[in-house]
Amino acid sequence: RSLRGRGQVEGNAGAPHASAPMGFALSSGMPFFVPAAIAAACASSRSRQLFDRRKHSRPLFSTSPAADAGTPSSTNRRFVLNRSITFAGMMLGYATYYLTRLSYSFVGPAMRNELGLSILQLGALSSIFPLAYMNSKFIAGVLADVLGSPVLIFSLGMMLTGVCNIGFTMGSTVPWFTFWWILNGLVQGCGGTPCGKMLVNWYPTVTRGRWWSTWNASTNIGGFLIPLIAGSIAARYGWRWGMRAPGVIALAMGVLCYFTMSDSPEKLGLPSAEDQHAAKTGGASESEEATKKDVAEPKANEGAEPKEESKWQMLLGNKFLWCMGAMHFFVYLMRQGTMNWAHFYLMDQYGLPALEATSRICGFELGGLFGCISSGLLSDILIARNPQAGAAGMRARVMFLYACLTPIAILALWKLPPIAWLQWSAMALFGFSIYGPQTLITMTGVETVPKKIAASAGGILAYPAQLGSMFAGLPFALVVRKLGWSGYFPCLILLSLLSALSVLPGWNALSWTQKEVAAKKRAA
């Protein structure tokens, strides 16, 4: 039945043994295994007692509402405190998801040396992961809506991905690695979608964009730390400890997030994000007024749940979404194609030790951090300065600008002398050019559809991204095997050009809100 908060979840977050036996039976329905296991865990009597005891409780660091009742300033302080704690949990928690997600990429060289795995076997494992991940991301979003607790899905999934990392190290055969890496992919989807829901719950429309891009920088934090954690530990203590360390961190962080984060301000007895912003600024923004008007006077085409046919017609008939999907595919194909194989290139081509190669690649995430934040700010500035132009088109132009830098970065990594700071800088530029569009793609895509189906649009855009990740594994391994590194880099350059071209049809695209305003003017 519908759950209205973490305090009312009828689940067994404390009994992983209840679902563990299910994990050893692979079947054709594997993509639905982990969400089903989580849902089953949330139905046990033991957890019902646990959550009933927490029915009226607050997160660990929440202040008492009784002490602050009736004081607007103290209510605002409580809101900001709990929002800040939740946002910090999203940042650190999603960075932790990235630690476990990318750990395999940085222990791969050590696995190859110790176990004698071929580059094709390593590439096949890389391709299997996104196949599981792209299904779990969509299903985890549905579970977060059904259970009513994105924090539960977020924290429980984080703990399970830690278990998967540790389980991965307990064997030495390819089938064993395949099982645990598929399982990891199935719980990784519990990270991004619940965070998106919490961002909507805690931040008003007028400021959500900058916070979304800031949260997205957590991927760079995790990506920057993983070479230092997994790569360095694997080089010193073996690949098994390189996988276990992120797993232990995920277990601890999952527990911390569960007890400190909050699903929404309303569940703490606080005003909604929109109301809190209106009270703080002394009035409502135009977008907030429009939202309230839509709630008070629902229209036939947006106040009610869109019909299934009309919903899919709007999604599949949206040409801008197709552009975003194409660019998402190319961006993830290049990103994973570089992260999976760049350290092998440096080791094979220049004879660098694994730790040295990893240290040069870590520039990718630091450059990506600046690309992530700057692209959001730049697109906001363009929209503010060109209010009559298409908002989605303004963001598309920023994506095109960043995409034009990608072939330059790839060419630099390929042709520059093998000097450490030059290769590090080339990877930083590559990360800057990749993360800029990646940050904007989903956010811009959902801005071109009605709010009622925004989550569906975001889920659809996840599929081409993970297909790109999947093709970055075995296909690139075959390219390297057949054509060598002299064939690998031209493929990346071609993909970067296709990525830039794919966004051009959306150069002047309007957001959904702009389309509504234009339609009202024509009707008047």
C-alpha positions as CSV (number, residue, x, y, z in Angstrom):
1,R,0.0,0.0,0.0
2,S,1.0,3.6,-0.4
3,L,3.6,4.7,2.1
4,R,3.6,8.3,3.3
5,G,7.1,8.6,4.8
6,R,10.0,6.7,6.0
7,G,8.3,6.5,9.4
8,Q,5.5,4.6,7.8
9,V,7.4,2.3,5.5
10,E,6.4,-1.2,6.0
11,G,9.7,-2.6,5.0
12,N,12.7,-4.5,6.4
13,A,15.6,-2.2,5.9
14,G,17.3,-3.9,8.7
15,A,17.1,-7.5,7.5
16,P,19.2,-8.0,4.3
17,H,19.2,-11.7,5.0
18,A,15.5,-11.9,4.1
19,S,16.2,-11.2,0.4
20,A,19.7,-12.6,0.2
21,P,18.7,-16.1,-1.0
22,M,17.0,-14.5,-4.0
23,G,20.4,-13.1,-5.2
24,F,21.7,-16.5,-6.2
25,A,19.1,-17.3,-8.8
26,L,19.8,-15.7,-12.1
27,S,16.9,-15.7,-14.5
28,S,15.6,-13.8,-17.6
29,G,13.9,-11.5,-15.2
30,M,17.1,-10.3,-13.6
31,P,16.7,-6.6,-14.3
32,F,13.6,-6.6,-12.0
33,F,15.4,-8.6,-9.2
34,V,16.7,-5.9,-7.0
35,P,13.7,-3.6,-7.1
36,A,11.5,-6.6,-6.3
37,A,13.9,-7.6,-3.5
38,I,13.7,-4.1,-2.0
39,A,9.9,-4.1,-2.2
40,A,9.8,-7.5,-0.6
41,A,12.1,-6.3,2.2
42,C,9.8,-3.3,2.7
43,A,6.9,-5.6,3.5
44,S,8.2,-7.7,6.4
45,S,6.8,-7.5,9.9
46,R,10.2,-6.8,11.5
47,S,10.6,-3.5,9.6
48,R,7.0,-2.6,10.2
49,Q,7.8,-2.5,13.9
50,L,10.9,-0.5,13.3
51,F,9.3,2.1,11.2
52,D,6.2,2.3,13.4
53,R,8.5,3.3,16.2
54,R,9.9,6.0,13.9
55,K,6.4,7.0,12.7
56,H,6.6,10.5,14.2
57,S,10.4,10.8,14.5
58,R,12.7,13.2,12.6
59,P,16.1,12.8,11.2
60,L,19.0,12.6,13.6
61,F,20.0,16.3,13.4
62,S,16.5,17.7,13.0
63,T,15.5,20.4,15.5
64,S,12.3,20.1,17.6
65,P,9.2,21.6,16.1
66,A,7.7,22.2,19.5
67,A,10.6,24.5,20.4
68,D,10.2,26.5,17.2
69,A,6.4,26.5,16.7
70,G,4.9,29.7,15.6
71,T,8.2,31.5,14.9
72,P,8.7,32.2,11.2
73,S,12.5,32.8,11.6
74,S,13.0,29.6,13.5
75,T,10.9,27.7,11.0
76,N,13.1,29.1,8.3
77,R,16.2,28.0,10.2
78,R,14.8,24.5,10.6
79,F,14.0,24.3,6.9
80,V,17.5,25.5,5.9
81,L,19.2,23.1,8.4
82,N,17.3,20.0,7.3
83,R,17.6,20.9,3.6
84,S,21.4,21.5,4.0
85,I,21.8,18.1,5.7
86,T,19.8,16.4,3.0
87,F,21.7,18.1,0.3
88,A,25.0,17.2,1.9
89,G,23.8,13.6,2.1
90,M,22.9,13.6,-1.6
91,M,26.3,15.0,-2.6
92,L,28.3,12.6,-0.4
93,G,26.0,9.7,-1.0
94,Y,25.9,9.9,-4.8
95,A,29.7,10.4,-4.8
96,T,29.8,7.1,-2.9
97,Y,27.7,5.5,-5.5
98,Y,30.3,6.6,-8.0
99,L,33.1,5.0,-5.9
100,T,31.5,1.6,-6.2
101,R,30.4,2.1,-9.8
102,L,33.8,3.1,-11.1
103,S,35.9,0.9,-8.9
104,Y,36.1,-1.9,-11.4
105,S,37.6,0.4,-14.1
106,F,40.5,1.2,-11.8
107,V,41.2,-2.3,-10.5
108,G,41.0,-3.7,-14.0
109,P,44.8,-3.5,-14.8
110,A,45.6,-5.2,-11.5
111,M,43.0,-7.9,-12.2
112,R,44.6,-8.4,-15.6
113,N,48.0,-8.9,-14.1
114,E,47.0,-11.1,-11.3
115,L,44.3,-13.3,-12.9
116,G,45.5,-13.2,-16.5
117,L,42.2,-11.9,-17.8
118,S,42.1,-10.8,-21.4
119,I,41.1,-7.3,-22.6
120,L,38.0,-8.8,-24.2
121,Q,36.9,-10.4,-20.9
122,L,37.4,-7.1,-19.1
123,G,35.5,-5.3,-21.9
124,A,32.6,-7.8,-21.7
125,L,32.2,-7.1,-18.0
126,S,32.2,-3.3,-18.6
127,S,29.4,-3.8,-21.2
128,I,27.2,-5.9,-18.9
129,F,27.0,-3.3,-16.2
130,P,25.1,-0.6,-18.0
131,L,22.6,-3.1,-19.4
132,A,21.5,-3.8,-15.8
133,Y,21.8,-0.2,-14.7
134,M,19.6,1.4,-17.4
135,N,16.7,-0.8,-16.2
136,S,17.2,-0.3,-12.5
137,K,17.3,3.5,-12.8
138,F,13.8,3.6,-14.2
139,I,12.4,1.1,-11.8
140,A,14.0,2.7,-8.8
141,G,12.2,5.9,-9.6
142,V,8.9,4.1,-9.7
143,L,9.7,2.5,-6.3
144,A,10.6,5.9,-4.8
145,D,7.2,7.2,-5.9
146,V,5.2,4.2,-4.8
147,L,7.0,3.8,-1.4
148,G,6.9,7.5,-0.8
149,S,10.5,7.6,0.6
150,P,13.3,8.4,-1.8
151,V,15.7,8.4,1.2
152,L,14.9,4.8,1.9
153,I,15.6,3.7,-1.7
154,F,18.7,5.9,-1.8
155,S,20.3,4.7,1.4
156,L,19.3,1.0,1.1
157,G,20.6,0.9,-2.5
158,M,23.9,2.4,-1.3
159,M,24.4,-0.3,1.3
160,L,23.5,-3.0,-1.2
161,T,26.0,-1.7,-3.7
162,G,28.7,-1.8,-1.0
163,V,27.8,-5.5,-0.4
164,C,28.1,-6.1,-4.1
165,N,31.6,-4.6,-4.2
166,I,32.7,-6.8,-1.4
167,G,31.0,-9.9,-2.8
168,F,32.8,-9.3,-6.1
169,T,36.2,-9.9,-4.4
170,M,35.2,-13.3,-2.9
171,G,35.8,-15.2,-6.2
172,S,38.3,-15.5,-9.1
173,T,36.2,-16.6,-12.1
174,V,34.5,-14.6,-14.8
175,P,31.0,-16.0,-14.1
176,W,31.4,-15.0,-10.4
177,F,32.5,-11.5,-11.4
178,T,29.7,-11.3,-14.0
179,F,27.0,-12.1,-11.4
180,W,28.2,-9.6,-8.8
181,W,28.7,-6.8,-11.4
182,I,25.2,-7.3,-12.8
183,L,23.9,-7.2,-9.3
184,N,25.8,-4.0,-8.6
185,G,24.3,-2.5,-11.8
186,L,20.8,-3.4,-10.6
187,V,21.2,-1.4,-7.3
188,Q,23.1,1.5,-8.8
189,G,19.9,2.8,-10.2
190,C,18.8,3.6,-6.6
191,G,21.0,6.6,-6.5
192,G,20.2,9.2,-9.2
193,T,16.4,9.1,-9.5
194,P,15.7,9.4,-5.7
195,C,18.0,12.4,-5.6
196,G,16.1,14.0,-8.4
197,K,12.9,13.6,-6.4
198,M,14.5,15.1,-3.3
199,L,15.8,18.1,-5.2
200,V,12.2,18.7,-6.5
201,N,10.9,18.4,-2.9
202,W,13.4,20.7,-1.3
203,Y,14.1,23.4,-3.9
204,P,11.7,25.8,-5.6
205,T,11.5,26.1,-9.4
206,V,13.4,29.4,-9.5
207,T,16.6,28.0,-7.8
208,R,16.4,24.3,-8.7
209,G,18.7,24.6,-11.7
210,R,21.8,25.8,-9.9
211,W,21.3,23.2,-7.1
212,W,20.8,20.5,-9.7
213,S,24.0,21.3,-11.4
214,T,25.8,21.5,-8.0
215,W,24.5,18.1,-7.0
216,N,25.6,16.7,-10.3
217,A,29.1,17.7,-9.4
218,S,29.1,14.8,-6.9
219,T,29.8,12.6,-9.8
220,N,33.1,14.5,-10.3
221,I,33.9,14.2,-6.6
222,G,33.4,10.4,-6.7
223,G,35.2,10.1,-10.0
224,F,38.1,12.2,-8.7
225,L,38.4,10.1,-5.5
226,I,38.1,6.7,-7.0
227,P,41.5,6.6,-8.8
228,L,43.1,7.7,-5.5
229,I,41.2,5.1,-3.4
230,A,40.7,2.0,-5.6
231,G,43.6,2.6,-8.0
232,S,46.2,3.3,-5.3
233,I,45.0,0.6,-2.9
234,A,44.9,-2.0,-5.7
235,A,48.5,-1.1,-6.7
236,R,49.7,-1.5,-3.1
237,Y,47.5,-4.2,-1.6
238,G,45.9,-6.0,-4.6
239,W,42.8,-5.5,-6.6
240,R,40.5,-7.2,-4.0
241,W,41.2,-4.5,-1.5
242,G,40.8,-1.9,-4.2
243,M,37.2,-3.1,-4.5
244,R,36.5,-3.7,-0.8
245,A,37.5,-0.2,0.3
246,P,34.7,1.5,-1.7
247,G,32.3,-1.2,-0.5
248,V,33.0,-0.5,3.2
249,I,32.6,3.2,2.6
250,A,29.2,2.6,0.9
251,L,27.9,0.6,3.8
252,A,28.9,3.2,6.3
253,M,27.6,6.1,4.2
254,G,24.3,4.3,3.5
255,V,23.6,4.1,7.3
256,L,24.5,7.7,7.8
257,C,22.3,8.9,5.0
258,Y,19.3,7.0,6.2
259,F,19.4,8.5,9.7
260,T,20.2,12.1,8.7
261,M,18.4,12.9,5.4
262,S,14.7,13.8,5.0
263,D,12.3,13.0,2.2
264,S,10.6,16.4,2.1
265,P,9.9,19.4,4.3
266,E,6.3,18.6,4.6
267,K,7.1,15.3,6.4
268,L,8.9,17.3,9.0
269,G,5.9,19.7,9.5
270,L,7.6,22.4,7.5
271,P,6.2,24.4,4.6
272,S,6.8,23.2,1.0
273,A,9.8,24.5,-0.9
274,E,7.7,26.8,-3.0
275,D,5.9,28.3,0.1
276,Q,9.1,28.7,2.0
277,H,10.7,30.6,-0.9
278,A,7.7,32.8,-1.3
279,A,7.7,33.6,2.4
280,K,11.4,34.4,2.4
281,T,11.2,36.7,-0.7
282,G,7.9,38.3,0.3
283,G,6.0,37.0,-2.8
284,A,5.8,34.3,-5.4
285,S,7.7,34.1,-8.6
286,E,5.9,34.0,-11.9
287,S,6.6,30.3,-12.3
288,E,5.3,29.6,-8.8
289,E,2.1,31.6,-9.4
290,A,1.6,29.6,-12.6
291,T,2.1,26.4,-10.7
292,K,-0.4,27.4,-8.0
293,K,-2.9,28.5,-10.6
294,D,-2.6,25.1,-12.4
295,V,-3.3,23.4,-9.1
296,A,-6.3,25.5,-8.3
297,E,-7.7,25.5,-11.8
298,P,-6.6,22.3,-13.4
299,K,-6.9,22.3,-17.2
300,A,-8.0,19.3,-19.2
301,N,-4.6,18.7,-20.7
302,E,-2.4,19.1,-17.6
303,G,-4.5,19.0,-14.4
304,A,-5.3,15.4,-14.7
305,E,-3.0,12.5,-15.4
306,P,-2.3,12.4,-19.1
307,K,-3.8,9.6,-20.9
308,E,-1.4,6.8,-21.7
309,E,-1.6,7.4,-25.5
310,S,-1.3,11.1,-25.3
311,K,1.6,10.9,-22.8
312,W,3.6,8.6,-25.1
313,Q,2.7,10.7,-28.1
314,M,4.1,13.8,-26.4
315,L,7.3,12.0,-25.4
316,L,8.0,10.1,-28.6
317,G,6.8,13.0,-30.8
318,N,9.1,15.5,-29.0
319,K,12.0,16.0,-31.5
320,F,14.1,17.8,-28.9
321,L,14.0,14.7,-26.7
322,W,15.3,12.7,-29.6
323,C,18.2,15.2,-30.0
324,M,19.0,15.0,-26.3
325,G,18.8,11.2,-26.4
326,A,21.3,11.1,-29.3
327,M,23.7,13.4,-27.6
328,H,23.3,11.4,-24.3
329,F,24.3,8.3,-26.2
330,F,27.4,9.8,-27.7
331,V,28.5,11.6,-24.5
332,Y,28.3,8.4,-22.4
333,L,30.0,6.3,-25.2
334,M,32.9,8.8,-25.3
335,R,33.1,9.2,-21.5
336,Q,33.1,5.5,-20.7
337,G,35.1,4.6,-23.7
338,T,37.9,6.9,-22.4
339,M,37.6,6.0,-18.7
340,N,37.6,2.3,-19.4
341,W,40.6,2.3,-21.8
342,A,42.7,5.4,-21.3
343,H,44.8,4.0,-18.5
344,F,45.4,0.8,-20.6
345,Y,46.6,3.1,-23.4
346,L,49.0,4.9,-21.2
347,M,50.3,1.6,-19.8
348,D,50.6,-0.2,-23.1
349,Q,51.9,2.7,-25.2
350,Y,54.3,4.4,-22.8
351,G,55.0,1.6,-20.3
352,L,53.7,3.6,-17.3
353,P,52.9,1.7,-14.1
354,A,49.2,1.4,-13.2
355,L,49.4,4.0,-10.4
356,E,51.1,6.6,-12.6
357,A,48.6,6.1,-15.4
358,T,45.7,6.4,-13.0
359,S,47.1,9.7,-11.5
360,R,47.2,11.2,-15.0
361,I,43.6,10.2,-15.8
362,C,42.2,11.7,-12.6
363,G,42.3,15.1,-14.3
364,F,39.2,14.1,-16.1
365,E,37.0,14.5,-13.0
366,L,38.5,17.7,-11.8
367,G,37.9,19.3,-15.2
368,G,34.5,17.8,-15.2
369,L,33.7,19.5,-11.9
370,F,34.2,22.9,-13.5
371,G,32.4,21.9,-16.7
372,C,29.4,20.7,-14.7
373,I,29.0,23.9,-12.7
374,S,29.9,26.4,-15.4
375,S,27.6,24.9,-18.0
376,G,24.6,25.4,-15.7
377,L,25.5,28.9,-14.8
378,L,26.3,29.8,-18.4
379,S,23.0,28.5,-19.7
380,D,21.1,30.4,-16.9
381,I,22.9,33.6,-17.9
382,L,22.0,33.2,-21.6
383,I,18.3,32.5,-20.7
384,A,18.2,35.6,-18.5
385,R,19.7,37.8,-21.1
386,N,17.5,36.4,-23.9
387,P,14.1,36.0,-22.3
388,Q,12.3,35.9,-25.7
389,A,14.5,33.2,-27.1
390,G,13.9,29.5,-26.6
391,A,15.1,28.5,-23.2
392,A,15.9,24.9,-24.2
393,G,17.6,26.3,-27.3
394,M,19.9,28.4,-25.1
395,R,20.9,25.4,-23.2
396,A,21.4,23.5,-26.4
397,R,23.8,26.1,-27.6
398,V,25.9,25.7,-24.5
399,M,26.0,22.0,-25.1
400,F,27.2,22.6,-28.6
401,L,29.9,24.9,-27.4
402,Y,31.2,22.4,-24.9
403,A,31.0,19.5,-27.5
404,C,33.3,21.4,-29.9
405,L,36.0,21.2,-27.2
406,T,35.9,17.4,-27.1
407,P,37.8,16.5,-30.3
408,I,40.5,19.0,-29.3
409,A,40.9,17.2,-25.9
410,I,41.0,13.8,-27.6
411,L,43.6,14.9,-30.1
412,A,45.7,16.4,-27.4
413,L,45.7,13.1,-25.4
414,W,46.7,11.2,-28.5
415,K,49.4,13.4,-30.1
416,L,50.9,15.5,-27.2
417,P,54.2,14.2,-25.8
418,P,53.8,11.8,-22.8
419,I,54.5,14.4,-20.2
420,A,52.5,14.0,-17.0
421,W,51.1,17.5,-16.8
422,L,50.2,17.6,-20.5
423,Q,48.3,14.3,-20.4
424,W,46.6,15.4,-17.1
425,S,45.6,18.7,-18.7
426,A,44.2,16.9,-21.8
427,M,42.1,14.7,-19.6
428,A,40.9,17.7,-17.6
429,L,39.8,19.4,-20.8
430,F,38.1,16.3,-21.9
431,G,36.2,16.1,-18.6
432,F,35.2,19.7,-18.9
433,S,33.8,19.2,-22.4
434,I,31.9,16.0,-21.5
435,Y,30.4,17.0,-18.2
436,G,29.1,20.3,-19.5
437,P,26.5,18.7,-21.8
438,Q,25.9,15.7,-19.5
439,T,24.7,18.0,-16.8
440,L,22.3,19.9,-19.0
441,I,20.8,17.0,-21.1
442,T,18.3,15.5,-18.7
443,M,17.4,18.8,-17.1
444,T,16.8,20.5,-20.5
445,G,14.9,17.5,-21.8
446,V,12.4,17.4,-19.0
447,E,11.9,21.2,-19.4
448,T,10.4,20.6,-22.8
449,V,7.5,18.3,-21.5
450,P,4.6,18.8,-19.1
451,K,5.5,18.4,-15.4
452,K,3.2,15.4,-15.1
453,I,5.4,13.4,-17.4
454,A,8.8,14.9,-16.6
455,A,9.9,11.9,-14.6
456,S,9.0,9.6,-17.6
457,A,11.1,11.9,-19.9
458,G,14.0,11.7,-17.5
459,G,13.7,7.9,-17.4
460,I,13.6,7.6,-21.1
461,L,16.7,9.7,-21.5
462,A,18.6,7.4,-19.2
463,Y,18.3,4.5,-21.7
464,P,20.5,6.0,-24.5
465,A,23.1,7.1,-22.0
466,Q,23.5,3.5,-20.6
467,L,23.4,2.1,-24.1
468,G,26.4,4.3,-24.8
469,S,28.1,3.0,-21.7
470,M,27.4,-0.5,-22.8
471,F,28.9,0.0,-26.3
472,A,32.0,1.5,-24.6
473,G,33.0,-1.9,-23.3
474,L,33.3,-4.8,-25.7
475,P,33.0,-2.8,-29.0
476,F,35.9,-0.6,-28.0
477,A,37.9,-3.7,-26.9
478,L,37.4,-5.1,-30.4
479,V,38.5,-1.8,-32.0
480,V,41.7,-1.8,-29.9
481,R,42.3,-5.5,-30.7
482,K,41.8,-5.1,-34.5
483,L,43.0,-1.6,-35.2
484,G,45.2,-0.8,-32.2
485,W,45.3,2.6,-30.5
486,S,45.7,4.3,-33.8
487,G,42.2,3.2,-34.6
488,Y,40.8,3.9,-31.1
489,F,41.4,7.7,-31.1
490,P,40.0,8.4,-34.6
491,C,36.8,6.6,-33.4
492,L,36.5,8.9,-30.4
493,I,37.1,12.0,-32.6
494,L,34.3,10.9,-35.0
495,L,32.0,10.3,-32.1
496,S,32.7,13.8,-30.6
497,L,31.8,15.4,-34.0
498,L,28.5,13.4,-34.1
499,S,27.7,14.5,-30.6
500,A,28.1,18.2,-31.5
501,L,26.0,17.8,-34.6
502,S,23.2,15.9,-32.8
503,V,22.2,18.9,-30.8
504,L,21.9,21.4,-33.7
505,P,18.2,20.7,-34.5
506,G,17.3,22.0,-31.0
507,W,19.1,25.3,-31.5
508,N,15.9,27.4,-31.0
509,A,13.8,25.0,-29.0
510,L,11.3,26.4,-26.5
511,S,10.7,25.1,-23.1
512,W,7.2,23.7,-22.2
513,T,6.4,26.8,-20.2
514,Q,7.2,29.0,-23.1
515,K,5.0,26.9,-25.4
516,E,2.1,27.3,-23.0
517,V,2.6,31.1,-22.8
518,A,2.7,31.3,-26.6
519,A,-0.4,29.2,-26.9
520,K,-2.3,31.5,-24.5
521,K,-1.3,34.6,-26.4
522,R,-2.5,33.1,-29.7
523,A,-5.8,32.1,-28.0
524,A,-6.3,35.6,-26.7
